[in-house]
Amino acid sequence: MDRREIEYVIVIAQEKTLSKAADRLFVSQPALSRFLLKLEDELGLPLFERRKRQLIPTYAGELYLATARSILQLQQKLEKELDALKEVDHGKLSVGITPGRGHTILPMILPDFRKQFPDYELRIFEEDVDTLERMLSDGTIEIAFFTMSEKSRFTQKRFCCELISQEEIVLCAPKNGHYELLSKNEPGRKYPWIDLKYLENDCFLTLKKKMRLGQLASEILESHAISPRIAELSTIDTVLSLVAQEYGVAFASSFRIEKHETADKISFFSFGEHPEVWDFVAAYKQDYLVSQPARFLINLVGALY
C-alpha cells in the first residue's frame, strides 16, 4: 500500500465517480479504471460497488480506507518531524502572548532565544486570550502563552496545555495604612487576608471584559455579592500605576507582582474562602509537533517561574 495507491483510492471514494476522480488526479479515466481493477484483483475483494452511477465503498472498501487514512496521517507526521529536524537552525516560529504578560516576559527570554537560534525567524503576536485561541485554531500562531482556570485546562479538548505555573490572584491596594488595618494574617495564605466587603465603596480598576483578568474580576465581585464602582482599562501596567496613585484597588496575578515598578507603593492581599488561582500555560494544537526551538522557548518561559 504505497502513497500513490492510497491517494487514488481516497480520491475515488471522495468523488464517487472515476471520471471526476481522474480529473482531480490528473490521470486518464481508463488508466484509473485499470488501477482499481488490478488492486481489487490483488486483494481478492471489491472495494467499491456501483449504485445509481456512483461508486460506494463496500465493507472491505471501508476497512481499506480507514487503514489508508491512518497510514497517510502517519506519513504526513513523519514528514513534519523530518522537516522539523532540518529547520533547527533555519525556520520560522509564530508565538502569541497576552500584552501584560508579554511586557514582562518577552524582554527576559527573546535575547536568549536569538543567541541560541540566531537565524530563526520569530514572529510575536500580543493579543487577548480569545484572539490567541482563534489564532491557534486557524494556524496563525503555533504556540500561545496565556492563563486559564484549572478546570478549563483539564476539560477543553482543542489544545494541549502545558502547565507552566499556578498563580494566585491578589488584591492590590494603595500602601497607605488603611487597607493594612482591615487585613489579618491567615494560616496558609502568602499575603495578609482581607474581606472584599470592606472595599464595596472603593473604585475597582479592572481590565476590559474581553481580557481574561477582566472577566475574572467580574466573576469575583459577583461571587462576593458586591457592586463597587468600576473603571475599565486596557493594560495591567496602567491599572497598577493608578493603584499606586491611590486612585482605586485592583486584582492582579501574583506573578512577579512584587518586582513591578510600582510595587513599593502597593500592598498585596489574599481574599476569599479559598485562594483564587489560575493556570499559566503554553498551549498548542493537539497534533502540533513541538520543534526543538519551540521547546527551547517554552523552557525559557518556564525557567522564569
FINU-928347 format. One record per residue (C-alpha): residue number from 1; y negated, z negated, x. Coordinates in Angstrom, 2 decimals. Layout:
k  c2  c3  c1
NUM  Y  Z  X
...
//
This chain:
k  c2  c3  c1
1  0.00  0.00  0.00
2  -2.93  1.28  2.11
3  -6.62  1.12  1.19
4  -6.80  4.73  0.03
5  -3.84  4.23  -2.29
6  -5.33  1.00  -3.68
7  -8.73  2.58  -4.35
8  -7.17  5.61  -6.06
9  -5.11  3.52  -8.47
10  -8.00  1.17  -9.26
11  -10.36  4.07  -10.00
12  -7.76  5.77  -12.24
13  -7.44  2.52  -14.20
14  -11.21  2.20  -14.48
15  -11.91  5.81  -15.53
16  -8.78  6.19  -17.72
17  -8.52  9.96  -17.07
18  -7.53  11.88  -13.97
19  -10.47  14.27  -14.28
20  -13.09  11.52  -14.24
21  -11.26  9.62  -11.52
22  -11.00  12.77  -9.40
23  -14.75  13.40  -9.73
24  -15.53  9.87  -8.67
25  -13.11  10.01  -5.72
26  -14.31  13.49  -4.63
27  -10.80  14.96  -4.77
28  -9.33  17.69  -6.96
29  -7.56  16.72  -10.16
30  -4.28  18.43  -9.12
31  -4.31  16.53  -5.81
32  -4.86  13.22  -7.61
33  -2.12  14.02  -10.11
34  0.33  14.77  -7.26
35  -0.67  11.49  -5.57
36  0.08  9.48  -8.72
37  3.41  11.22  -9.38
38  4.51  10.67  -5.77
39  3.51  6.99  -5.88
40  5.32  6.36  -9.17
41  8.40  8.15  -7.80
42  8.37  5.92  -4.72
43  8.03  2.78  -6.86
44  10.63  3.93  -9.37
45  8.39  2.88  -12.29
46  5.48  4.47  -14.17
47  2.13  2.82  -13.54
48  0.32  4.46  -16.47
49  1.18  5.75  -19.90
50  -0.79  8.27  -21.96
51  -2.40  7.04  -25.17
52  -4.85  9.26  -27.04
53  -5.60  11.28  -23.89
54  -6.21  8.15  -21.84
55  -4.21  6.64  -19.00
56  -3.39  3.00  -19.81
57  -1.66  0.75  -17.23
58  1.93  -0.20  -18.02
59  3.17  -3.72  -17.33
60  4.21  -2.50  -13.88
61  0.76  -0.96  -13.52
62  -0.95  -4.26  -14.37
63  1.14  -6.04  -11.74
64  0.31  -3.35  -9.19
65  -3.42  -3.53  -9.99
66  -3.55  -7.33  -9.73
67  -1.94  -7.21  -6.30
68  -4.05  -4.23  -5.24
69  -7.29  -6.02  -6.13
70  -6.20  -9.12  -4.22
71  -5.38  -7.03  -1.14
72  -8.73  -5.23  -1.38
73  -10.58  -8.55  -1.57
74  -8.69  -9.83  1.47
75  -9.52  -6.66  3.40
76  -13.19  -6.98  2.49
77  -13.19  -10.66  3.50
78  -11.61  -9.77  6.86
79  -14.21  -7.05  7.44
80  -17.01  -9.53  6.70
81  -15.53  -12.06  9.11
82  -15.20  -9.46  11.86
83  -18.76  -8.23  11.23
84  -20.00  -11.81  11.42
85  -18.39  -12.21  14.84
86  -20.13  -9.05  16.02
87  -23.51  -10.35  14.80
88  -23.54  -13.71  16.55
89  -26.25  -12.55  18.94
90  -27.97  -9.95  16.75
91  -28.26  -10.25  13.00
92  -30.23  -11.49  10.03
93  -30.15  -14.73  8.05
94  -32.18  -15.39  4.88
95  -32.78  -19.04  4.08
96  -34.56  -20.82  1.24
97  -36.06  -24.30  1.13
98  -38.42  -26.20  -1.15
99  -42.05  -26.28  0.12
100  -42.34  -30.05  0.52
101  -39.10  -30.22  2.47
102  -39.98  -27.13  4.48
103  -43.26  -28.69  5.60
104  -41.30  -31.49  7.26
105  -38.06  -29.83  8.33
106  -38.91  -26.31  9.48
107  -41.13  -27.26  12.45
108  -38.34  -29.53  13.66
109  -35.47  -27.03  13.55
110  -36.81  -23.48  13.93
111  -37.70  -23.76  17.65
112  -34.15  -24.94  18.42
113  -32.66  -22.12  16.33
114  -34.73  -19.50  18.16
115  -33.76  -20.98  21.51
116  -30.05  -20.68  20.60
117  -30.32  -17.26  18.89
118  -33.43  -15.56  20.33
119  -32.59  -12.12  18.94
120  -31.62  -13.29  15.45
121  -33.96  -12.43  12.58
122  -34.53  -15.48  10.39
123  -36.24  -14.95  7.03
124  -37.61  -18.08  5.34
125  -38.45  -18.43  1.63
126  -40.25  -21.52  0.33
127  -39.73  -21.81  -3.43
128  -38.92  -24.32  -6.16
129  -35.27  -25.15  -6.82
130  -34.83  -22.92  -9.89
131  -36.16  -19.93  -7.94
132  -33.94  -20.73  -4.95
133  -30.88  -20.86  -7.21
134  -31.75  -17.43  -8.64
135  -32.27  -16.04  -5.14
136  -28.88  -17.39  -4.08
137  -27.23  -15.80  -7.11
138  -28.77  -12.36  -6.58
139  -28.18  -12.36  -2.82
140  -31.83  -12.51  -1.71
141  -31.01  -15.57  0.37
142  -27.72  -16.73  1.85
143  -28.37  -20.46  2.22
144  -30.70  -22.80  0.34
145  -31.67  -26.37  1.12
146  -32.63  -28.39  -1.94
147  -31.97  -31.57  -3.91
148  -29.75  -32.13  -6.91
149  -28.13  -35.01  -8.75
150  -24.75  -36.20  -7.50
151  -23.25  -35.33  -10.91
152  -24.57  -31.74  -10.69
153  -23.14  -31.35  -7.20
154  -19.64  -32.01  -8.48
155  -19.87  -30.25  -11.86
156  -21.64  -26.98  -11.05
157  -19.33  -24.12  -10.08
158  -21.70  -21.40  -8.88
159  -22.31  -22.64  -5.34
160  -20.65  -24.53  -2.55
161  -22.93  -27.52  -1.89
162  -22.56  -29.34  1.43
163  -23.95  -32.86  1.21
164  -26.48  -33.46  3.98
165  -27.94  -36.75  2.79
166  -28.20  -39.04  -0.23
167  -31.77  -40.27  -0.67
168  -33.37  -42.97  -2.76
169  -36.32  -42.09  -4.98
170  -39.04  -44.67  -4.33
171  -42.28  -45.61  -5.97
172  -45.32  -45.03  -3.76
173  -48.40  -47.16  -4.40
174  -51.65  -47.88  -2.51
175  -51.31  -50.61  0.08
176  -53.98  -52.88  -1.39
177  -52.04  -56.08  -2.05
178  -51.98  -55.72  -5.83
179  -48.60  -53.98  -6.06
180  -47.06  -56.19  -3.40
181  -47.80  -59.23  -5.60
182  -45.95  -57.59  -8.51
183  -42.82  -56.94  -6.44
184  -39.95  -59.09  -5.26
185  -37.07  -58.81  -2.83
186  -33.71  -57.95  -4.38
187  -30.31  -58.08  -2.62
188  -29.01  -54.63  -1.69
189  -32.38  -52.90  -2.00
190  -34.05  -51.35  1.04
191  -37.53  -51.76  -0.41
192  -39.17  -54.52  -2.47
193  -38.30  -54.13  -6.16
194  -40.96  -53.58  -8.84
195  -40.77  -53.32  -12.63
196  -42.24  -49.99  -13.70
197  -43.54  -51.54  -16.93
198  -46.18  -53.32  -14.84
199  -47.56  -49.87  -14.00
200  -47.91  -48.45  -17.52
201  -51.71  -48.40  -17.20
202  -51.66  -46.66  -13.83
203  -52.08  -42.93  -13.29
204  -48.82  -41.34  -12.17
205  -49.19  -38.39  -9.80
206  -46.25  -36.04  -10.33
207  -45.22  -32.62  -9.17
208  -45.17  -29.78  -11.67
209  -42.29  -29.67  -14.16
210  -40.74  -26.60  -12.52
211  -40.14  -28.69  -9.39
212  -37.11  -30.96  -9.13
213  -39.15  -34.09  -8.35
214  -41.50  -33.33  -11.27
215  -38.53  -33.07  -13.62
216  -37.03  -36.29  -12.27
217  -40.33  -38.17  -12.62
218  -40.48  -37.29  -16.32
219  -36.89  -38.46  -16.80
220  -37.58  -41.76  -15.02
221  -40.68  -42.54  -17.08
222  -38.87  -41.67  -20.30
223  -35.85  -43.81  -19.41
224  -38.17  -46.78  -18.74
225  -39.97  -46.19  -22.04
226  -43.46  -45.98  -20.57
227  -46.12  -43.33  -21.23
228  -48.77  -43.58  -18.50
229  -51.49  -41.09  -17.68
230  -50.09  -38.12  -15.76
231  -51.72  -35.85  -13.18
232  -49.57  -32.87  -12.14
233  -49.93  -31.44  -8.64
234  -48.22  -28.74  -6.58
235  -47.27  -30.44  -3.31
236  -45.93  -33.84  -2.34
237  -48.42  -33.99  0.55
238  -51.35  -33.80  -1.89
239  -49.68  -36.44  -4.05
240  -49.22  -38.86  -1.14
241  -52.74  -38.27  0.15
242  -54.14  -39.21  -3.27
243  -51.92  -42.31  -3.42
244  -53.33  -43.33  -0.04
245  -56.82  -42.97  -1.50
246  -55.85  -45.30  -4.40
247  -56.06  -42.51  -6.97
248  -52.69  -43.34  -8.51
249  -49.00  -44.01  -7.91
250  -46.11  -41.58  -7.48
251  -42.38  -41.07  -7.00
252  -41.10  -39.55  -3.75
253  -37.91  -39.14  -1.77
254  -37.29  -41.76  0.88
255  -36.57  -39.01  3.46
256  -38.85  -39.72  6.43
257  -41.36  -41.20  3.99
258  -42.33  -43.95  6.41
259  -43.27  -41.29  9.00
260  -45.62  -39.39  6.68
261  -49.18  -39.10  7.95
262  -50.43  -41.34  5.11
263  -47.64  -43.94  5.32
264  -49.85  -46.65  6.83
265  -51.88  -46.71  3.60
266  -48.92  -46.67  1.18
267  -46.39  -49.30  0.07
268  -42.90  -48.22  -0.99
269  -40.85  -49.86  -3.73
270  -37.42  -49.66  -5.30
271  -37.21  -49.80  -9.09
272  -34.75  -49.67  -11.95
273  -31.50  -51.49  -12.64
274  -29.77  -49.31  -10.03
275  -31.30  -47.29  -7.15
276  -32.45  -43.85  -8.28
277  -30.85  -41.37  -5.85
278  -30.37  -37.66  -5.42
279  -28.41  -35.46  -3.02
280  -29.97  -33.18  -0.44
281  -27.60  -30.25  0.11
282  -27.08  -26.94  1.84
283  -25.98  -24.51  -0.87
284  -24.41  -21.07  -0.65
285  -22.19  -18.85  -2.78
286  -18.54  -19.83  -3.12
287  -17.41  -16.63  -1.38
288  -20.06  -16.74  1.37
289  -18.71  -16.65  4.91
290  -20.74  -19.17  6.91
291  -21.52  -17.43  10.19
292  -21.97  -19.23  13.49
293  -25.80  -19.01  13.33
294  -25.76  -20.25  9.71
295  -23.54  -23.19  10.66
296  -25.82  -23.99  13.60
297  -28.83  -24.05  11.26
298  -27.08  -26.33  8.74
299  -26.08  -28.68  11.56
300  -29.68  -28.78  12.83
301  -30.86  -29.90  9.40
302  -28.05  -32.45  9.15
303  -28.98  -33.93  12.53
304  -32.37  -34.98  11.15
305  -30.74  -37.48  8.78
//
